[in-house]
Amino acid sequence: MHYRILQTIKLTIISLCLSFLAGCSGLYTHQYQQDHSRAWNITHSVGMYDLEDAEVPSDQIDRHYDHMVGYAIDVAYFSTTTTSLAMSLSDAAAFSVLGLFTMEDGHGEDSKPIAWVPASEANTSREAHDWIHRNLVAATWAGMDEMGIEEPVFNYRNQLNEQWLIEDSYETQVWGKTESGMECGAYIRTFPDYLSDKGNMPAFFNSTEKGFRMSNNDKISYPTYRFYCLADGNFDPFLQFAAKISSNLPETMFLYTHQMEAGDNKIPPMVHDHGKILLFLVEEG
């Protein structure tokens, strides 16, 4: 009886906290802002309001960036050239993009999934959560296969916490090595309680369908997606891995990665959009 009372109080407090953070999430509708980048619009649609665009003079924008689709870089281009993708992104960092994201916590230090779930894929928020986690695992597995990783180690845990005020969460870890010996892997943690009620999908999906969103605005236990594939301070394998993972995600799911630095190499915050990198850049003026 004591345990049931604690669980009831816990769930009530969590519900109140989430309502405060999400702000009537079931009725939430993100209106696409044309004066902001696609990366900004995607992240703000799930509550990542601390991320902002950098204004850049048009003559300083690298020719590889497709500004027509929100300053995107097609990762596939770099896989067929000798040009370093990480070095090109270092140019973006020189636009003072990194300076905008030097925050001590929250989205300045952690990477995470961004997800909307069409109502055609789930009837309840719990089903929507399971759909997200399942697709993250499947896309990661596919990305590792495309990186040439054979027989990766897989560890999945559906953790049902019974501690005071700790939400239930799903955790998955997977890792392995390429033929050259480079290790790649991922850690996924998602929370069923962080899915909204059913509401309108963002207009940039070109859909009038209802759906659920995974809220990313909590800076304590928001969804986490950490992955790695780094060799001697070179970010190119990591970015190639991210592109392969995102290419295998459903249309309404993306990956966000925070600013990173290894030696002289720096990469800015970005959204991985199905094989393309989206930067938080807008043309000055």
JOBELDA-V861109 format. One record per pair of residues at least 4 apart in sequence whose C-alpha atoms are under 8 Angstrom apart, sorted by the first residue. I is the first residue (numbers start at 0). GAP is how many residues later the second one is. D is the distance in Angstrom with one decimal. If there is no record, write none. Layout:
((I,GAP,D) (I,GAP,D))
This chain:
((0,4,6.3) (1,4,6.3) (2,4,6.2) (3,4,6.1) (4,4,6.3) (5,4,6.0) (5,158,7.5) (6,4,6.1) (6,155,7.9) (6,157,7.9) (7,4,6.2) (8,4,6.2) (9,4,6.1) (9,154,6.7) (9,155,5.4) (10,4,6.0) (10,154,7.9) (11,4,6.3) (12,4,6.1) (13,4,6.0) (13,151,7.3) (13,153,8.0) (14,4,6.1) (15,4,6.2) (16,4,6.2) (17,4,5.8) (17,5,7.9) (17,176,7.3) (18,4,5.5) (18,5,6.2) (18,6,7.4) (19,4,8.0) (20,196,7.0) (20,197,7.1) (21,25,7.6) (21,174,7.9) (21,193,6.9) (21,195,7.5) (22,5,7.8) (23,4,6.5) (24,171,5.3) (24,172,6.4) (24,174,7.5) (25,170,5.6) (25,171,4.2) (25,172,5.2) (25,173,4.7) (25,174,7.9) (25,186,7.7) (26,170,7.9) (26,171,7.7) (26,172,5.2) (26,173,7.0) (27,171,6.4) (27,172,6.9) (28,16,7.9) (28,170,7.5) (28,171,5.8) (28,172,6.8) (28,173,6.2) (29,14,7.8) (29,15,5.4) (29,171,7.9) (29,172,5.4) (29,173,7.5) (30,171,6.9) (30,172,6.8) (31,9,6.2) (31,170,7.6) (31,171,6.8) (31,172,6.7) (32,8,6.7) (34,247,7.5) (35,4,6.2) (35,5,6.8) (35,17,6.9) (35,245,7.9) (35,246,6.4) (36,4,6.4) (36,16,6.9) (36,33,5.1) (36,34,7.3) (36,242,7.5) (36,243,6.0) (36,244,6.1) (36,245,5.9) (37,4,6.1) (37,31,7.2) (37,32,4.9) (37,33,7.9) (37,240,7.0) (37,242,7.8) (38,4,6.2) (38,31,7.1) (38,231,7.0) (38,232,5.8) (38,239,5.5) (38,240,6.0) (38,241,5.7) (39,4,5.9) (39,11,7.0) (39,12,6.6) (39,13,6.7) (39,240,6.2) (40,4,6.0) (41,4,7.3) (41,72,7.9) (42,4,6.8) (42,5,5.3) (42,6,7.5) (42,8,7.6) (42,71,7.2) (42,213,8.0) (43,4,4.9) (43,5,5.4) (43,7,7.8) (44,157,7.2) (45,68,7.0) (45,69,7.7) (45,167,6.7) (45,168,6.5) (45,169,5.2) (45,170,5.8) (45,171,7.3) (46,168,6.2) (46,169,5.6) (46,170,4.8) (47,59,7.4) (47,168,6.0) (47,169,5.4) (48,168,7.4) (49,57,7.4) (50,50,7.3) (50,56,7.5) (51,48,7.3) (51,228,6.8) (52,44,7.8) (52,227,4.6) (52,228,5.2) (52,229,6.5) (53,41,7.6) (53,42,7.4) (53,43,5.8) (53,46,7.5) (53,226,6.2) (53,227,5.0) (53,228,6.2) (54,226,6.0) (54,227,5.0) (54,228,5.5) (54,229,4.8) (54,230,8.0) (55,4,6.9) (55,5,7.2) (55,39,6.7) (55,225,6.7) (55,226,6.2) (55,227,5.1) (55,228,5.0) (56,4,7.1) (56,226,5.9) (56,227,5.0) (56,228,7.9) (57,225,5.7) (57,226,6.8) (60,4,7.1) (60,31,8.0) (61,26,7.9) (61,29,7.9) (63,9,6.4) (64,6,5.2) (64,7,5.4) (64,8,5.3) (65,4,6.9) (65,5,5.0) (65,6,5.1) (65,7,6.5) (66,4,4.1) (66,5,6.6) (69,208,6.6) (69,209,7.3) (69,211,7.7) (69,212,7.8) (70,207,5.9) (70,208,5.7) (70,209,7.8) (70,210,6.5) (70,211,7.7) (71,204,6.0) (71,205,5.2) (71,206,4.5) (71,207,6.4) (72,203,5.4) (72,204,5.0) (72,205,6.7) (73,4,7.6) (73,201,6.5) (73,202,4.6) (73,203,6.6) (74,4,6.8) (74,10,7.6) (74,164,7.8) (74,165,6.9) (74,168,6.6) (74,200,6.1) (74,201,5.7) (74,202,7.0) (75,4,7.0) (75,199,7.2) (76,4,6.8) (77,4,7.2) (77,5,6.1) (77,6,6.9) (77,7,6.1) (78,161,8.0) (82,4,8.0) (83,4,6.5) (83,152,6.9) (84,4,6.3) (84,151,6.0) (84,154,7.9) (85,4,6.2) (85,148,7.4) (85,149,5.6) (85,150,5.6) (85,153,7.8) (85,179,7.1) (85,180,7.4) (85,181,6.6) (86,4,6.7) (86,178,7.1) (86,179,8.0) (87,4,6.9) (88,4,6.4) (88,177,7.4) (88,178,5.5) (88,179,7.0) (89,4,6.4) (89,175,6.7) (89,176,5.4) (89,177,5.5) (89,178,7.5) (90,4,7.0) (91,4,7.8) (91,5,6.8) (91,175,7.7) (91,176,7.0) (92,4,5.2) (92,5,5.6) (92,173,6.8) (92,174,6.2) (92,175,5.5) (93,4,7.8) (95,4,6.9) (96,4,7.2) (96,171,6.4) (96,172,8.0) (96,183,7.6) (96,184,7.9) (97,4,6.6) (97,161,6.7) (97,170,5.6) (97,171,7.5) (100,7,5.6) (100,158,7.3) (100,168,7.7) (101,6,6.3) (102,4,7.9) (102,5,5.2) (102,6,7.5) (103,4,6.7) (103,5,7.1) (104,4,5.7) (104,5,8.0) (104,114,7.3) (105,4,6.6) (105,112,7.9) (105,113,4.9) (105,114,7.7) (106,4,7.0) (106,112,7.7) (106,151,6.6) (107,150,5.6) (107,151,6.8) (107,161,8.0) (108,149,5.9) (108,150,7.4) (109,114,7.3) (109,116,7.6) (109,147,7.0) (109,148,5.9) (110,113,6.3) (110,114,5.6) (110,115,5.8) (110,144,7.6) (110,145,5.5) (110,146,4.4) (110,147,5.6) (111,111,6.0) (111,112,4.5) (111,113,4.4) (111,114,6.9) (111,143,6.1) (111,144,5.4) (111,145,6.7) (112,110,6.8) (112,111,6.7) (112,112,5.9) (112,140,7.3) (112,141,6.0) (112,142,4.7) (112,143,6.2) (113,100,7.0) (113,102,7.7) (113,139,5.6) (113,140,5.0) (113,141,5.8) (113,142,6.9) (114,17,7.0) (114,98,6.1) (114,99,5.6) (114,137,6.0) (114,138,4.4) (114,139,6.4) (115,85,7.4) (115,95,6.7) (115,96,5.6) (115,97,4.4) (115,98,6.4) (115,136,5.4) (115,137,6.3) (116,4,6.6) (116,5,7.2) (116,11,6.0) (116,14,7.8) (116,15,7.5) (116,94,5.3) (116,95,5.0) (116,96,6.2) (116,135,6.8) (117,4,7.0) (117,83,7.5) (117,91,6.7) (117,92,6.2) (117,93,4.3) (117,94,6.6) (117,134,8.0) (118,4,6.2) (118,79,7.5) (118,90,7.0) (118,91,5.5) (118,92,4.5) (118,93,7.0) (119,91,8.0) (120,7,7.2) (120,10,7.5) (121,5,5.3) (121,6,5.1) (121,9,7.5) (122,4,6.5) (122,5,7.4) (123,4,6.2) (123,73,7.8) (123,74,7.8) (124,4,6.2) (124,67,7.4) (124,70,5.6) (124,71,6.5) (124,72,6.3) (124,73,7.5) (124,87,6.6) (125,4,6.4) (125,66,5.8) (125,67,7.8) (125,69,7.4) (126,4,6.2) (127,4,6.3) (127,67,7.4) (127,84,6.7) (128,4,6.3) (128,61,7.7) (128,62,7.4) (128,63,5.4) (128,66,6.6) (128,85,7.7) (129,4,6.0) (129,62,7.7) (130,4,6.1) (131,4,6.2) (132,4,6.3) (132,37,7.7) (132,55,7.9) (132,57,6.8) (133,4,6.2) (134,4,5.9) (134,114,6.5) (134,115,7.5) (135,4,6.1) (135,52,7.8) (135,113,7.1) (136,4,6.1) (136,35,7.4) (136,51,7.9) (137,4,6.1) (137,110,7.9) (138,4,6.0) (138,106,5.1) (138,107,7.1) (138,108,7.8) (138,109,4.9) (138,110,5.6) (139,4,6.2) (139,46,7.4) (139,105,5.3) (140,4,6.3) (140,33,8.0) (141,4,6.3) (141,102,7.7) (141,103,6.9) (141,106,6.9) (142,4,6.2) (142,98,6.3) (142,99,7.8) (142,101,4.8) (142,102,4.6) (142,105,7.4) (143,4,6.5) (143,5,5.4) (143,8,7.9) (143,32,8.0) (143,40,7.5) (143,41,7.9) (143,97,7.4) (143,101,7.9) (144,4,5.3) (144,5,6.7) (145,98,7.1) (146,31,7.0) (146,94,6.8) (146,97,8.0) (147,30,5.5) (147,31,6.9) (148,27,6.1) (148,28,5.5) (148,29,4.6) (148,30,7.0) (149,26,7.2) (149,27,7.3) (149,28,7.2) (150,25,7.1) (151,22,6.6) (151,23,5.5) (151,24,4.4) (151,25,7.5) (152,21,5.5) (152,22,5.4) (152,23,6.1) (153,18,7.6) (153,19,6.0) (153,20,4.5) (153,21,6.9) (154,17,5.7) (154,18,5.0) (154,19,6.1) (155,14,7.9) (155,15,6.0) (155,16,4.3) (155,17,6.3) (156,13,6.0) (156,14,5.1) (156,15,6.1) (157,11,6.6) (157,12,4.6) (157,13,6.3) (158,9,6.2) (158,10,5.5) (158,11,5.7) (158,12,7.1) (159,8,5.0) (159,9,6.7) (160,5,6.4) (160,6,6.6) (160,7,5.4) (160,8,7.8) (161,4,7.4) (166,24,7.0) (166,26,7.2) (167,23,6.2) (167,24,6.8) (167,25,7.5) (168,20,6.6) (168,21,5.6) (168,22,4.5) (168,23,6.5) (169,18,7.9) (169,19,5.6) (169,20,5.4) (169,21,6.5) (170,16,7.4) (170,17,5.5) (170,18,4.5) (170,19,6.8) (171,15,5.9) (171,16,5.1) (171,17,6.6) (172,12,7.5) (172,13,5.8) (172,14,4.6) (172,15,6.4) (173,11,5.4) (173,12,5.5) (173,13,6.8) (174,8,7.2) (174,9,5.7) (174,10,3.8) (174,11,6.4) (175,7,5.7) (175,8,5.7) (175,9,6.3) (176,4,5.4) (176,5,5.3) (176,6,4.3) (176,7,6.1) (177,4,5.3) (177,5,6.4) (177,6,7.7) (181,47,7.2) (181,48,7.5) (181,49,6.6) (182,45,8.0) (182,46,6.1) (182,47,7.6) (183,43,7.4) (183,44,5.4) (183,45,4.3) (183,46,7.4) (184,42,5.5) (184,43,5.5) (184,44,6.8) (185,39,7.1) (185,40,5.5) (185,41,3.9) (185,42,6.4) (186,37,7.6) (186,38,5.8) (186,39,5.1) (186,40,6.2) (187,35,7.9) (187,36,5.7) (187,37,4.7) (187,38,6.5) (188,34,5.8) (188,35,5.1) (188,36,6.5) (189,32,7.6) (189,33,4.7) (189,34,6.5) (190,4,7.8) (190,31,7.6) (190,32,6.4) (193,20,5.9) (193,21,5.7) (193,28,7.7) (194,17,6.5) (194,18,5.7) (194,19,4.7) (194,20,6.2) (195,16,5.5) (195,17,5.5) (195,18,6.5) (195,19,7.0) (196,15,6.1) (196,16,7.9) (197,12,6.4) (197,13,5.2) (197,14,5.0) (198,11,5.3) (198,12,5.5) (198,13,6.3) (199,8,7.3) (199,9,6.7) (199,10,4.7) (199,11,6.1) (200,4,7.3) (200,6,7.0) (200,7,6.8) (200,8,6.2) (200,9,5.5) (200,10,5.6) (200,11,7.6) (201,4,7.9) (201,5,7.7) (202,4,6.4) (202,5,7.5) (204,47,7.3) (214,7,7.6) (215,6,5.5) (215,7,6.6) (216,5,7.0) (217,4,5.3) (224,30,8.0) (227,10,5.9) (228,6,7.9) (228,8,5.7) (228,9,4.5) (228,12,6.8) (229,4,6.1) (229,5,5.9) (229,6,7.7) (229,7,6.0) (229,8,5.6) (230,4,7.4) (230,6,7.2) (232,29,5.2) (232,30,6.3) (232,32,7.2) (233,28,7.6) (233,31,7.3) (234,4,6.2) (234,30,7.6) (235,4,6.1) (236,4,6.0) (237,4,6.2) (238,4,6.2) (239,4,6.3) (240,4,6.2) (241,4,6.1) (241,13,8.0) (241,30,6.9) (241,33,7.8) (242,4,6.0) (242,29,6.6) (242,30,7.8) (242,31,6.5) (242,32,4.3) (242,33,6.5) (242,34,7.8) (243,4,6.6) (243,30,7.8) (243,31,6.4) (244,4,6.8) (244,29,7.8) (245,7,8.0) (245,8,6.3) (245,9,6.7) (245,26,6.1) (245,27,6.1) (245,28,4.5) (245,29,5.9) (246,26,7.4) (246,27,3.9) (246,28,4.9) (247,26,7.1) (248,4,6.0) (248,5,7.1) (248,25,6.9) (250,23,7.8) (253,17,6.9) (253,18,5.9) (253,19,5.6) (253,20,7.2) (254,16,5.7) (254,17,5.1) (254,18,7.1) (255,13,7.5) (255,14,5.9) (255,15,4.5) (255,16,6.3) (256,12,5.7) (256,13,5.6) (256,14,6.5) (256,15,7.9) (257,10,6.9) (257,11,4.4) (257,12,6.7) (258,7,7.5) (258,8,5.8) (258,9,4.5) (258,10,4.4) (258,11,7.8) (259,6,5.7) (259,7,5.4) (259,8,6.7) (259,9,7.7) (260,4,5.7) (260,5,4.4) (260,6,6.5) (261,4,6.5) (267,11,7.8) (268,10,7.1) (268,11,7.4) (269,7,6.5) (269,8,5.6) (269,9,5.1) (269,10,6.7) (270,6,5.8) (270,7,5.0) (270,8,6.7) (271,4,5.8) (271,5,4.8) (271,6,6.2) (272,4,6.0) (272,5,6.8))
